[in-house]
Amino acid sequence: MKIRIQGNSIRIRLSKSEVDKLCTVGYIEEKTSFGKNAFGYCLQKKTGISELTASYNDDNITMFVPENLLADWPENNVVGFDANMPIGENESLYLLLEKDFKCLDNVTEDQSDNFENPNKTC
């Protein structure tokens, strides 16, 4: 699971196995340790909501994903889901959850569990 935070936006990318786990188990998490402290982020499947929402508590971001969006996500061609969550009178937090594709250029990180890039040409 990869997270990118920029301003008021949070983007999370998932490998194939992470998409499968989120859809079957309903929960995945990661932590980055800073010695005695840790920053965590997780995804949690949730019923009764219609779009992505998030919370931040105790150094942990939790993004809640509507259960109905995950029904056949591992098998379909839907790249991801997004939402603008109001967080104040004139402010919102942009949330994006998407499948992680293999890069088209050479990279050193292991991409064996990533989705095939739809822009790949053979």
Secondary structure, DSSP 4 states (H G I P E B T S, - for coil): -EEEEETTEEEEEE-HHHHHHHHHTSEEEEEEEETTEEEEEEEEEESS-SS-EEEEETTEEEEEEEGGGGTTTTTS---EEEEEEEEETTEEEEEEEEEPBPPSS--SS--TTSBPPTT---
